[in-house]
């Protein structure tokens, strides 16, 4: 079974609520803040001021493996932990930074591979340091950086 929340995102969300990772009372440590940030190269026509919507929001029974394999009708939105990958590989139409503590939908961190999946698909996820977000990223979680 695939974990339902990214461990780094979960830690960042806990830190934002005052849990683990807090440097001083009410302040998030730098490592927790960095763990809560991912990047996305925008697709043609995406307007981050309106949020980012998956190609098939609300669709169930689509696992991360199918998304990484290229399924177009996916409820998942691809992001990366690596700003350089977002800019150099996917940044043709611009790049945004996403604060995972402001995302309210499911987050799955597959940056260390897809749990239970060996081979090429897991390697692709690792190489791109991929973190998936289900359905929608709200505009308040997004900052355009390029």
Secondary structure, DSSP 8 states (H G I E B T S, - for coil): ---SS-HHHHHHHHHHTTSTTEEETTEE-HHHHHHTEEEEE--TT--GGG-EE-TTTT--S--HHHHHTT-SS-SEEEEES-HHHHHHHH-TT-EEEEEGGG--S-EEE-TT--TT--SHHHHHHHHTTEEEEESEE-GGGEEE--
